[in-house]
Amino acid sequence: MRPLSALLITTTLFLAGEAAAQARIFCCDDAKGRKVCSDFVPTECANRAYEERDGQGRITKKHDAPLTAEQQARRMAELAKLDVEKRKALEAQRHSTALLANYANEKEIDSARDRALATLEKNLQQSLSRLDEANKVKQTLEREKASFKNKPLPEKIEISIRDNENELLAQQAAIDAQTKEIENIRVRFAEEKQQYLVLTGKKSEVAAEDAE
């Protein structure tokens, strides 16, 4: 059995060791490069990187210096860029999954393209017909206008001319929009077909048939 005094000394040393291990010391390099330490974060460490150490001098944690306004802005821009890239990757994955789920082969993609084009091409033909009619009306109005030579035009003819100009502009705008949309659909389905072939590892059956 240990003497009481020896037991007390052992216990005291153990508790002292525990206290030392639980102690916290904060250290950093000040503006002149000198090491500064304290049991609380020194004022010299403000806006600087610093370390936490235990009572035995071992580093337990490191703290980075706060970001400057410029660094924060750059960091936010980087995070925003990563977020956009992540959303794009997720959208691409969803699109690939939808392609494989919606089409059994590339001919089905061509059929879907043709259905999408059919309505637009019909609308385009109607707009072209309206534009042709509007041009015929314009020629008639120009002849009527010429018949008055230097005389004032009747209000009715002036209104008809303005209405005809608006109709010409509207139909031409519709034709331009429909033509662009038709091209966009052709490009989109061509890209989807190529992506489908890549995803499935298949060769183009349509291209092979066209080559025969």
C-alpha positions as CSV (number, residue, x, y, z in Angstrom):
1,M,0.0,0.0,0.0
2,R,1.3,3.4,-1.1
3,P,2.0,6.0,1.6
4,L,-0.6,8.7,1.7
5,S,1.9,11.4,0.8
6,A,3.0,9.5,-2.3
7,L,-0.6,9.1,-3.4
8,L,-1.3,12.8,-2.9
9,I,1.8,13.7,-4.9
10,T,0.7,11.4,-7.7
11,T,-2.8,12.7,-7.7
12,T,-1.6,16.3,-7.7
13,L,0.8,15.7,-10.6
14,F,-2.0,13.9,-12.6
15,L,-4.4,16.8,-12.0
16,A,-1.7,19.3,-13.0
17,G,-1.0,17.4,-16.1
18,E,-4.7,17.3,-17.0
19,A,-5.0,21.1,-16.4
20,A,-2.0,21.7,-18.5
21,A,-3.4,19.6,-21.3
22,Q,-6.7,21.5,-21.2
23,A,-5.1,24.9,-21.1
24,R,-5.4,27.0,-24.3
25,I,-2.8,29.2,-25.7
26,F,-3.2,31.4,-28.8
27,C,-0.2,32.3,-30.9
28,C,0.4,34.3,-34.1
29,D,3.1,36.2,-35.9
30,D,2.6,40.0,-35.5
31,A,3.1,42.6,-38.2
32,K,6.9,42.5,-37.6
33,G,7.0,38.7,-37.8
34,R,7.5,38.1,-34.1
35,K,5.7,35.3,-32.3
36,V,3.0,36.5,-29.9
37,C,1.2,34.2,-27.5
38,S,-1.4,34.5,-24.8
39,D,-4.1,32.6,-23.0
40,F,-6.6,34.8,-25.0
41,V,-6.4,35.9,-28.7
42,P,-3.8,38.7,-28.6
43,T,-4.8,42.0,-30.2
44,E,-1.8,41.6,-32.5
45,C,-3.5,38.6,-34.0
46,A,-6.6,40.6,-35.1
47,N,-7.1,40.0,-38.9
48,R,-4.2,37.6,-38.9
49,A,-3.9,33.8,-39.0
50,Y,-3.3,32.3,-35.6
51,E,-2.9,28.9,-33.8
52,E,-4.4,27.3,-30.8
53,R,-2.1,25.2,-28.6
54,D,-2.7,23.2,-25.5
55,G,-0.8,23.6,-22.3
56,Q,2.0,21.4,-23.6
57,G,2.6,23.6,-26.6
58,R,1.0,21.2,-29.1
59,I,-1.0,22.8,-32.0
60,T,-4.7,21.8,-31.7
61,K,-6.2,24.1,-34.2
62,K,-5.3,26.6,-36.9
63,H,-7.3,29.6,-37.9
64,D,-7.0,31.3,-41.3
65,A,-6.8,35.1,-41.5
66,P,-10.2,36.7,-42.3
67,L,-10.8,37.3,-46.0
68,T,-10.5,40.8,-47.3
69,A,-13.4,42.3,-49.2
70,E,-11.7,41.6,-52.5
71,Q,-11.0,38.0,-51.4
72,Q,-14.6,37.5,-50.2
73,A,-15.9,38.8,-53.6
74,R,-13.6,36.5,-55.5
75,R,-14.7,33.6,-53.2
76,M,-18.3,34.3,-53.8
77,A,-17.8,34.5,-57.5
78,E,-16.0,31.1,-57.4
79,L,-18.8,29.5,-55.4
80,A,-21.4,31.0,-57.8
81,K,-19.5,29.5,-60.7
82,L,-19.3,26.1,-59.1
83,D,-23.0,26.3,-58.4
84,V,-23.7,27.1,-62.0
85,E,-21.5,24.2,-63.2
86,K,-23.1,21.8,-60.8
87,R,-26.6,22.8,-62.0
88,K,-25.4,22.4,-65.6
89,A,-24.0,18.9,-64.9
90,L,-27.2,17.9,-63.2
91,E,-29.3,19.2,-66.1
92,A,-27.1,17.3,-68.5
93,Q,-27.6,14.2,-66.5
94,R,-31.3,14.6,-66.5
95,H,-31.4,15.3,-70.2
96,S,-29.4,12.1,-70.9
97,T,-31.7,10.1,-68.7
98,A,-34.8,11.5,-70.5
99,L,-33.2,10.7,-74.0
100,L,-32.8,7.1,-73.1
101,A,-36.3,6.9,-71.6
102,N,-38.1,8.6,-74.4
103,Y,-36.5,7.0,-77.5
104,A,-35.9,3.4,-78.4
105,N,-33.8,4.2,-81.5
106,E,-32.7,7.2,-83.6
107,K,-35.7,6.8,-86.0
108,E,-38.0,7.8,-83.1
109,I,-35.9,10.9,-82.7
110,D,-36.4,11.8,-86.4
111,S,-40.1,11.2,-86.0
112,A,-40.3,13.5,-83.0
113,R,-38.4,16.1,-85.0
114,D,-40.7,15.8,-88.0
115,R,-43.8,16.2,-85.8
116,A,-42.3,19.3,-84.2
117,L,-41.4,20.8,-87.6
118,A,-44.8,20.0,-89.1
119,T,-46.7,22.7,-87.2
120,L,-44.0,25.3,-87.6
121,E,-43.7,24.7,-91.3
122,K,-47.5,24.9,-91.7
123,N,-47.5,28.2,-89.8
124,L,-44.6,29.4,-92.0
125,Q,-46.5,28.7,-95.2
126,Q,-49.5,30.6,-93.8
127,S,-47.3,33.6,-92.9
128,L,-45.8,33.5,-96.4
129,S,-49.3,33.6,-97.9
130,R,-50.3,36.5,-95.8
131,L,-47.1,38.4,-96.7
132,D,-47.9,37.7,-100.4
133,E,-51.4,39.0,-99.9
134,A,-50.1,42.1,-98.1
135,N,-47.7,42.8,-100.9
136,K,-50.6,42.6,-103.4
137,V,-52.6,45.1,-101.3
138,K,-49.5,47.3,-101.2
139,Q,-49.3,47.4,-105.0
140,T,-53.0,48.3,-105.2
141,L,-52.6,51.1,-102.6
142,E,-49.6,52.5,-104.4
143,R,-51.6,52.7,-107.6
144,E,-54.4,54.4,-105.8
145,K,-51.9,56.8,-104.2
146,A,-50.3,57.6,-107.5
147,S,-53.7,58.4,-109.0
148,F,-54.0,61.4,-106.6
149,K,-50.7,62.8,-107.7
150,N,-50.2,66.0,-105.8
151,K,-53.7,66.0,-104.3
152,P,-54.2,65.2,-100.6
153,L,-54.9,61.5,-99.9
154,P,-58.3,60.6,-98.5
155,E,-58.0,59.6,-94.8
156,K,-59.4,56.2,-95.7
157,I,-56.5,55.5,-98.0
158,E,-53.9,56.8,-95.5
159,I,-55.3,54.5,-92.8
160,S,-55.2,51.6,-95.3
161,I,-51.6,52.3,-96.2
162,R,-50.5,52.4,-92.5
163,D,-52.4,49.2,-91.8
164,N,-50.8,47.6,-94.8
165,E,-47.3,48.6,-93.6
166,N,-48.0,47.2,-90.2
167,E,-49.2,44.0,-91.7
168,L,-46.1,43.7,-93.8
169,L,-43.9,44.2,-90.8
170,A,-45.8,41.7,-88.7
171,Q,-45.8,39.0,-91.3
172,Q,-42.1,39.4,-92.0
173,A,-41.3,39.3,-88.3
174,A,-43.4,36.1,-88.0
175,I,-41.6,34.5,-91.0
176,D,-38.2,35.4,-89.5
177,A,-39.1,34.0,-86.1
178,Q,-40.6,30.8,-87.6
179,T,-37.6,30.2,-89.9
180,K,-35.2,30.6,-86.9
181,E,-37.3,28.3,-84.8
182,I,-37.3,25.7,-87.5
183,E,-33.5,25.8,-87.8
184,N,-33.2,25.7,-84.0
185,I,-35.4,22.5,-83.9
186,R,-33.3,20.9,-86.6
187,V,-30.1,21.7,-84.7
188,R,-31.5,20.6,-81.4
189,F,-32.7,17.2,-82.6
190,A,-29.5,16.6,-84.5
191,E,-27.6,17.2,-81.2
192,E,-30.0,14.9,-79.3
193,K,-29.5,12.2,-81.9
194,Q,-25.7,12.5,-81.7
195,Q,-25.9,12.4,-77.9
196,Y,-28.3,9.4,-78.0
197,L,-25.8,7.5,-80.2
198,V,-23.0,8.3,-77.9
199,L,-24.9,7.2,-74.8
200,T,-26.0,4.0,-76.4
201,G,-22.8,3.2,-78.2
202,K,-24.8,2.6,-81.4
203,K,-23.9,3.6,-85.0
204,S,-26.3,5.7,-87.0
205,E,-28.7,3.4,-88.8
206,V,-30.2,6.3,-90.8
207,A,-26.8,7.3,-92.1
208,A,-26.1,3.7,-93.1
209,E,-29.4,3.5,-94.9
210,D,-28.7,6.8,-96.8
211,A,-25.3,5.5,-97.8
212,E,-26.8,2.4,-99.4
